[in-house]
Amino acid sequence: MGCAAFGFLVRRPHNNITLPPTFTNPVLVKMAKKYGVTVSQVVLRSLLDRNIVPVSTSSNKEHIKLNEDIFDFHLSHKEIQEIKKFDKNEKVHPIEVDDMRKQYEEMKSYIKKNNLTQYENI
């Protein structure tokens, strides 16, 4: 969940899988109201409280600010356990081996073409 912090909360164009929770999930909404934050902030905080570093990105300044405002509250152990129940052990971003191989070859070609010798052995 660390690389796709919002998992299936955000619709993914490459798959049709819809798994709970959503941003309107009553459990998450209740937690957000309790702490006076958004559901997104609850999800990010739950990762930090589980020692997972979320990597969140946005070009929206308001979202960036909200993503940073997660350090003034902590979820209880019980709340973290409730959130962990949502884990369906499903891939959010399916990894295709052929695509990875192609990207690796493109990266090697780029390194060679641009004489980036310090990266040759990756």
SULPE-V296667 format. One record per backbone hydrogen bond with DSSP energy under -1.0 kcal/mol. CO is the residue of the C=O (numbers start at 1). NH is the residue of the N-H. E is the energy in kcal/mol with one decimal. If there is no record, write none. Layout:
# SULPE-V296667
co:CO nh:NH e:E
co:CO nh:NH e:E
This chain:
# SULPE-V296667
co:2 nh:55 e:-1.7
co:4 nh:7 e:-3.5
co:6 nh:9 e:-3.4
co:12 nh:15 e:-1.4
co:22 nh:25 e:-1.9
co:25 nh:29 e:-2.8
co:26 nh:30 e:-2.4
co:27 nh:31 e:-1.8
co:28 nh:32 e:-2.6
co:29 nh:33 e:-2.6
co:30 nh:34 e:-2.3
co:31 nh:35 e:-1.8
co:32 nh:36 e:-1.0
co:32 nh:37 e:-2.5
co:38 nh:42 e:-1.9
co:39 nh:43 e:-2.5
co:40 nh:44 e:-2.5
co:41 nh:45 e:-2.7
co:42 nh:46 e:-2.4
co:43 nh:47 e:-1.5
co:44 nh:48 e:-2.0
co:45 nh:49 e:-2.9
co:47 nh:50 e:-1.1
co:47 nh:52 e:-2.8
co:48 nh:51 e:-2.1
co:60 nh:64 e:-2.4
co:61 nh:65 e:-2.3
co:62 nh:66 e:-2.4
co:63 nh:67 e:-2.8
co:64 nh:68 e:-1.5
co:65 nh:69 e:-1.3
co:68 nh:70 e:-1.5
co:76 nh:80 e:-2.4
co:77 nh:81 e:-2.3
co:78 nh:82 e:-2.0
co:79 nh:83 e:-2.2
co:80 nh:84 e:-2.5
co:81 nh:85 e:-1.1
co:83 nh:86 e:-1.9
co:84 nh:87 e:-1.5
co:96 nh:100 e:-2.1
co:97 nh:101 e:-2.6
co:98 nh:102 e:-2.3
co:99 nh:103 e:-2.6
co:100 nh:104 e:-2.4
co:101 nh:105 e:-2.4
co:102 nh:106 e:-2.5
co:103 nh:107 e:-2.3
co:104 nh:108 e:-2.5
co:105 nh:109 e:-2.4
co:106 nh:110 e:-2.4
co:107 nh:111 e:-2.5
co:108 nh:112 e:-2.4
co:109 nh:113 e:-3.0
co:110 nh:114 e:-2.2
co:111 nh:116 e:-2.7
co:112 nh:115 e:-1.4
co:115 nh:117 e:-1.2
co:116 nh:119 e:-2.3
co:117 nh:120 e:-1.6
co:119 nh:122 e:-1.2
